[in-house]
Every structure is written in structure tokens, then in C-alpha cells.
Amino acid sequence: RSQSERKMFSVFIKRVLEHTQVSMIMILVAVVYLQRAKSVIQIQTKLWVEERILLGALILSSKFIDKHGIVNHCWSMCTIFNCEDVYDIQAQFLTVLNWNLKFTELDI
């Protein structure tokens, strides 16, 4: 990524975290999910791929930790993705994780 792309990614992350107000545990669990996904995801040049991967991890961690978590509409309001995209991102990341959202303290 170029320096301007890295800057845009940082702005994306900051915007999502500020607007959703996800908790630190949700962020840590999202990192666990990203680590698990690292060996499965094969990134090909695709627009917004890193944002999609990060968003998928955050969506799943927030929904797993808080059963009344952030709805897809809220995720779409603070990102460049519409509700259908958010749903697809969530479904794709669930598949990448083989529907295994459990974690332990050791994972974190």
C-alpha cells in the first residue's frame, strides 16, 4: 500500500472505532479472529480488501460478545459499505473462520 492508502486505512479504522464505540475486548477478539483468518485468506488485489477483512472481524466479535450488538445498518453508516455489503462481509468472514467464534483468555 502506498502512504496515502495507509493513511486512508487509518482514517477508516479511526472512524469505525469512534462511531461504533466497540469495547476493548471486542477489538482484542477481532485481533484473535484476524490471526485465525491469516492462514486462510488469500488476498488478491481487490478494492477495499483490508477494510473488508477488518470490518468482518469487528462485526463478528461485537455480535459474539454482545448478543444485542451493533446492527449491520450502523456498520454501514460509518463505513463505505452498504447494508448488503456488510451482510456479505459478515457471511464471508464467518466462512473463513469456519463458524468458530469461540475464544479463550489464552487467545487474547
N, C-alpha and C positions, 0 to 999 in steps of 0.2 A: 504494500500500500504506500502511496505517496504521502508526504507530510500533510497535505490538505485533506486527504481521505482519512488519515488517522485523526486529524482534528475534528472532522465531521462525525467520526465514530465516537469520539469522546463527548461531543455535544449530544449525540443520540443517547448515550448511556446516562449522562447527567440529566437530560430531560425526562427519560423514563423513570429514573430513580426518584427525582423530585416530584413528579406528578403522581406516581403510584404510591409513594411513601412505603415501599416494601421494607420489611424489617431486616435487621442484620442476619438473623437466622435464615430468612428466605434467600438472601444473597449468598450466604455460605452454602446452602443446599443447592442453589443454582450452580455454584462452582463445582460441587460434587458431581452434578449431572453433566456439566461440561467436560469434566475429567473422564467420566464414563464414555461419553459420546466421542471423545477424541480419537479413539481407535476405530470407530465405526464410520464416522463421517468422512466422506471423500469430497473435498471441496474442489469444485470446478469453477472456473471464472463465471460468476453469476452476480448480477446486481444485488446489492444489499445482503449478501450471504452471511457475513459476520453478524449483522444486525438480526437476521432471522434466527441464527443459532443462539445468540444471547437471549433474545426475546423468548424463544421456546423454553430455554432453561428457567428463566424467571417466571414465566406463566405457570409452568408445571410445579415449580417449588412453591409458589404462592397458593396454588389450588390444593396442593397436597398438605401443606401446613395449616392453611386456614380454609376449612370446608366452605366458608362463605366468602372466599377470596375475591380478588379483583375480576370483574367480568370482562369478557372479550371487548365489549364496547369501550370500556375505559382504556384498555391497552391500545385500541385503535385510535383513540382521541389524542394520545400522547406520542404516537409514532407516525410513520409514513404509511402504515399498513391499514387497509380497511378491515372490517369485521370478518369478512370471508377469508382474507389473508391470515388474520390472527388465528382463526379456527384451523386453517390448513397448517400453519406453523406449529400449533399445539399438537395436532394429529401426527405430523411428520416427526416431531421430537419424541412423542410417545413411542412411535415405531422404532426410532433409533435406540431408545432406552429399553426396548423390548418390554414396555409397560412396567418396568421395575423402578418404582419411585421410592422404595424404602431406603432408609439410610440409618447409620448408627452414629454415636458420638465419635467413634474412631474415624469414620469417614470425614467428619468435619475437622 
